Amino acid sequence: MSSISNVSHAALAVLFALGGSALAEGCCFTPSPAPAPTSVTVPSVVPATPTPAAGGGGVCGRASECCTAYCDAITNAQGNVTAQAMAGSIGQVRAICGTYASMGAQPGTEAGCQSAMDGYRTGLTAMGVDVPAACQ
């Protein structure tokens, strides 16, 4: 026997050991019946996902507006040493303000948006800065 025959026999032995019935089915045996296809029920009407309005809408839209008002209040708090110390990094906070409005379309985000607004109010109050109407 040549080395190719030995390799071929070894390869066939491995194939039969791993899944030989699949090879044999095409040759001499009756194949097993295919499983019955399953059906998927597709609703005829897809519920509309609420989309935030230009201003955001809902709790998360209000959080977006509050975030912007918070940044403005910190930046404009002349004579308030704490607020002025924060004003240098307020750009990082301002960069996330728009994300609240986009979160409004995702289920379960209202609590997080409400918590953010509560945090902005608490922070402004702790610094002695007037809380803007957007955060009320």
N, C-alpha and C positions, 0 to 999 in steps of 0.2 A: 504494500500500500504506500502511496506517496503521502507526503506531508499535507498536501491540499486535501486529500480524502480524509485524513485524520482530523483536520481542522473542520471540515464540513460535517463529519459525523459528530464531533464534539459540539458544534454550533447547533445542530439539529437536536441533540440530546438536551441541551440547555433550553432551547425553544419549547420542546415538548414538556419539559419539567416545569417551565414557567407558565406556559399557556398553550400547551399542545392541543387542547381540545379545539381551540380556535383555528389552528392550522388544519386539523383533521376534519373539521366541519366542512371546509371548502372542498375536501377531497371525496370523502366516502360516506359521511354520516349526514343525517337530517339535522339541519340547524334548529336551534331552539326558537320558539316563536318570539317575535319582537314584542317588547312591552307595549301595552295599549297607550296611545298618546293621551296626555292629560290636557284638559282644557283650562283656560284661564279666563275668568270672568272680568271683563273690562267695563267699568261703569260708563254709562252712556253720557253722563254729565260730569265733567270734572269740576270740583268746587273751585271757585276763584280764590286765589291767594291775595289777601289785601296788600296793596302796594302803598308805600308811604307817599304822601303828597310832597310837593316841592319843599315845604317846610318840615316834612317828616311825618307829622300827625301822630297821635297817640302818645303814650308815655315816652317812648324812645325819641320821638320827634321833639317833645318838650325837653328831654335830656340834652339833645343836640343844641337847642336854643339856649338852655341854661348853661351849658359848657362854654358857649361863646360869650354869654353875658358874664360868666365868672371870670373868664380871661380878661374881658374888658374892664371889669370892676377892679381886678388886681392891678392891671396896667395903669388905670386912672386914679388909683388911691394915693394921691399926693400927700406927703407928710406921714404916711403910715409906714414905719420902718420895716415891719414884717412883710407887708405886701410888696414893698419896693425890693426887698431881698429876693422875693419869689419872682418878680417881674422879669428877671433875666432869663429864667427857664420856662416862662409861660408859653413860649412857642411850641414846646413839646406837648403841652396840654392842648393847645389850640389845634394841633395836628390831628388829634383824635376826635374832636368835636363832631365831625361829619359821620363818623362811624356809628354813632348812636342812632341816627336816622335810618341807616341801612340795616341796622339790627331789628328795627321794628317789624320787618316782614318775616322774621324768624320766630317760630312759636317758642314760648317760654322765656323770652328775653325781657319782658316787662319788669320783672322783679329786679334784674340787674340795672336796668335804666333808672328805675325809681331809686335804687340804692346810690347810684352815681349822683342823682340830683340831691338826695339827702346829704351826701358827702360834700358837695359844693356849698350847700347852705350852711352846714356845720363849720366848714373851713372858713367861710367868709365871716360868720358870726364870731368865731374864735379869734379872728384877726381884728375884729372891730370894724369891718367893712360892711356897708349897707348891702343887704341881699337884694339883687335886682328882681324886678317883677317876673322875668322869665323863669326864675328859680322858685317862685312862691308855690 
